[in-house]
Amino acid sequence: MIDLSGKVAIVTGGTRGIGAEIVRTLARQGADVALNYRKSAAEAEEMVKELEGMGRRALAVQADVSSFEDAQNMVAAVVEQLGGLHVLVTNAGMNWDGVIWKMEEEQWDRVINVDLKGTFNYLRAAAPIFKGQNLGRFIAVTSINGLRGKFGQTNYSAAKSGVHGLTKAAAKDLGKFGVTCNAIAPGFILTEMGESMPEQFRQAAIDESAVKRAGLPEDIAWLVAFLASECGRHITGEVIKVDGGQYI
């Protein structure tokens, strides 16, 4: 049984989609959870109310993941208000697609700053806490496109691939301090964004998979909970695909 009682988690990008399901799943397993928001204060507060309704402590903090200072301030606020930090899930991300010969510098910089630098910012803020207490779980939500590349996504694929390298290196830095670092690489997951895709693109992603169906947010969330718990204590430095065989 997965038991996260007494643990405090941060989930970035936790107001919708995969992130929201991760937040709910960690809370159901007993964790108190903090999440960030950049503009969607109402959505974040709704999530806080939902978690409090489960009997969990919850905190929403306004923070831009691409800001080093915001990440430092959020981690400090979580430790002060929730009493510690044991699990960090960097789920926040964005894409801004374009073929390489048309990609603007702003497109490149924004995606790299959110997806890659944002992951670094939060792990950098959490690492001294994890190290000092000889305990911590870092889980990055990435993409199979960071493993295989994707047409029109040089910025996104590069950022997610960078997170894979960051995760593996951090696993070596922090392993002797009882900290595990892993990445989860989803394939096509049916979120609100996925449902809004044109049918032809959605079906093409499903047809790529071995199981011939889309993944659901809970398929990612349950693995996050497993890795966050004692069940995953001997797994580190891994990039685990959850894609129904979309990329084999």
C-alpha positions in Angstrom: 0.0 0.0 0.0 1.2 3.5 -0.9 1.3 5.6 2.3 2.4 9.2 2.2 1.0 10.2 5.6 3.1 12.9 7.2 4.8 13.9 3.9 4.7 17.3 2.3 4.8 17.6 -1.5 5.1 20.4 -4.0 3.5 19.9 -7.4 4.2 22.6 -10.0 1.5 23.1 -12.6 -1.0 21.4 -10.3 -4.2 23.2 -11.2 -5.3 21.2 -14.2 -4.7 18.2 -16.4 -2.0 15.7 -15.3 -0.8 18.0 -12.5 -4.2 18.3 -10.9 -4.6 14.5 -10.9 -1.1 14.2 -9.3 -2.1 16.6 -6.6 -5.3 14.7 -5.8 -3.6 11.3 -5.9 -0.8 12.4 -3.5 -3.4 13.9 -1.2 -5.5 10.7 -1.2 -2.4 8.8 -0.1 -2.0 11.1 2.9 0.3 13.8 1.7 -0.2 17.6 2.3 0.3 19.3 -1.0 1.4 22.8 -2.2 0.9 23.9 -5.8 1.9 27.0 -7.7 -0.1 29.2 -10.0 1.0 32.1 -12.2 -2.4 33.7 -13.1 -5.1 31.1 -12.3 -5.6 32.0 -8.6 -9.2 30.9 -8.7 -8.4 27.4 -10.0 -5.6 27.1 -7.4 -7.9 28.1 -4.5 -10.5 25.6 -5.7 -7.9 22.9 -5.6 -6.9 24.0 -2.1 -10.5 23.7 -1.0 -10.8 20.3 -2.5 -7.7 19.0 -0.7 -8.8 20.5 2.6 -12.1 18.6 2.1 -10.1 15.4 2.1 -8.6 16.4 5.4 -5.3 17.4 4.0 -3.4 20.7 4.5 -2.9 22.5 1.2 -1.2 25.7 0.0 -1.4 27.7 -3.2 1.5 30.0 -4.0 1.8 32.5 -6.8 5.1 31.6 -8.6 6.4 31.7 -12.1 8.4 28.5 -12.5 10.9 30.2 -14.8 11.8 32.6 -12.0 14.7 31.4 -9.7 13.6 33.7 -7.0 10.0 32.6 -7.1 11.0 29.0 -6.7 13.2 29.8 -3.7 10.4 31.8 -2.1 7.8 29.1 -2.7 9.9 26.4 -1.2 10.7 28.5 1.8 6.9 29.3 2.2 6.0 25.6 2.0 8.6 24.6 4.7 7.4 27.4 6.9 3.7 26.9 6.5 3.4 23.2 6.0 6.4 22.2 8.2 8.7 20.6 5.7 9.2 19.2 2.2 9.7 15.6 1.2 8.4 15.3 -2.4 9.0 17.6 -5.3 7.1 17.0 -8.6 8.0 19.3 -11.4 5.0 19.0 -13.8 4.7 22.6 -15.1 5.5 22.9 -18.7 4.5 24.5 -22.0 5.0 24.1 -25.7 5.2 26.7 -28.5 5.7 24.7 -31.7 7.4 25.7 -34.9 9.7 24.1 -37.4 13.4 24.9 -36.8 13.7 27.2 -39.8 10.9 29.4 -38.6 11.4 29.3 -34.9 11.8 32.7 -33.2 14.3 33.3 -30.4 11.4 34.1 -28.1 9.8 30.7 -28.8 13.0 28.9 -27.9 13.8 30.9 -24.8 10.3 30.7 -23.3 10.0 26.9 -23.6 13.5 26.3 -22.3 12.9 28.7 -19.4 9.7 27.1 -18.3 10.3 23.4 -19.1 14.1 23.1 -18.3 15.1 26.0 -16.2 11.8 25.8 -14.3 12.7 22.2 -13.3 16.2 23.3 -12.2 14.8 26.2 -10.2 12.7 24.0 -8.0 15.1 21.2 -7.6 17.8 23.7 -6.7 15.6 25.2 -4.0 14.6 21.8 -2.7 18.0 20.0 -2.8 19.5 21.6 0.3 16.4 20.6 2.3 16.5 17.0 1.0 20.2 16.8 1.6 19.9 18.1 5.1 17.3 15.7 6.2 18.7 12.7 4.3 15.4 12.1 2.6 13.7 13.3 -0.6 11.9 12.3 -3.7 12.2 14.3 -6.9 10.0 13.4 -9.9 10.0 15.3 -13.1 7.1 14.9 -15.6 8.6 15.1 -19.1 7.6 13.6 -22.4 8.5 10.8 -24.8 9.3 13.6 -27.2 12.4 14.3 -25.1 13.5 10.8 -26.0 12.6 10.5 -29.6 12.2 14.1 -30.9 9.1 15.4 -32.5 8.5 17.3 -35.8 8.0 21.0 -35.0 9.1 20.7 -31.4 12.9 21.3 -31.4 12.5 23.6 -28.4 10.2 21.3 -26.4 12.1 18.1 -27.3 15.4 19.8 -26.3 13.9 21.0 -23.0 12.5 17.6 -22.0 15.7 15.9 -23.1 17.6 18.3 -20.9 15.4 17.5 -17.9 16.3 13.8 -18.5 19.9 14.7 -18.2 19.4 16.9 -15.2 17.5 14.1 -13.5 20.2 11.5 -14.0 23.0 13.9 -12.9 21.0 15.0 -9.8 20.4 11.3 -8.9 24.2 11.0 -8.7 24.6 14.2 -6.8 22.0 13.4 -4.2 21.9 9.6 -4.0 24.2 9.3 -1.0 21.8 11.6 0.9 18.8 9.3 0.6 17.3 11.3 -2.3 15.9 9.6 -5.4 15.5 11.5 -8.7 13.4 10.1 -11.5 11.5 11.3 -14.6 8.2 10.1 -16.0 7.9 10.5 -19.8 4.2 10.3 -20.8 3.0 9.7 -24.3 -0.4 11.0 -25.5 -2.5 11.6 -22.4 -6.2 12.5 -22.7 -6.4 15.8 -20.9 -8.5 18.9 -21.7 -5.7 19.9 -24.1 -5.7 16.5 -25.7 -9.5 16.5 -26.1 -9.3 19.9 -27.9 -6.9 18.5 -30.5 -8.2 18.0 -34.0 -9.5 14.4 -34.3 -7.0 13.4 -36.9 -4.0 14.3 -34.7 -5.6 12.7 -31.6 -6.2 9.5 -33.5 -2.7 9.5 -35.0 -1.2 9.5 -31.5 -3.5 6.6 -30.4 -2.7 4.6 -33.6 1.1 4.9 -32.7 0.5 3.1 -29.4 0.6 -0.6 -28.9 -2.5 -0.7 -26.8 -4.5 1.5 -29.2 -5.9 3.8 -26.6 -5.0 7.2 -25.0 -3.5 7.4 -21.6 -5.3 9.1 -18.7 -3.9 11.5 -16.1 -4.3 8.9 -13.4 -1.8 6.6 -15.3 0.8 9.2 -14.6 -0.4 10.1 -11.1 -0.2 6.6 -9.7 3.4 6.2 -10.8 4.2 9.5 -9.2 2.7 8.3 -5.9 4.6 5.0 -6.2 8.0 6.8 -6.7 7.2 9.3 -4.0 6.6 6.5 -1.5 8.9 3.9 0.2 7.8 1.5 -2.6 10.1 3.4 -5.0 13.1 3.9 -2.6 15.5 1.9 -4.7 14.7 3.4 -8.1 16.7 6.5 -9.1 18.2 8.0 -12.2 15.4 6.5 -14.4 13.3 7.9 -17.2 10.2 5.8 -17.2 7.9 5.9 -20.2 4.1 5.8 -19.6 2.9 5.7 -23.2 1.1 2.5 -23.9 3.9 1.5 -26.2 3.7 4.7 -28.3 7.5 4.9 -28.5 9.1 1.4 -28.4 
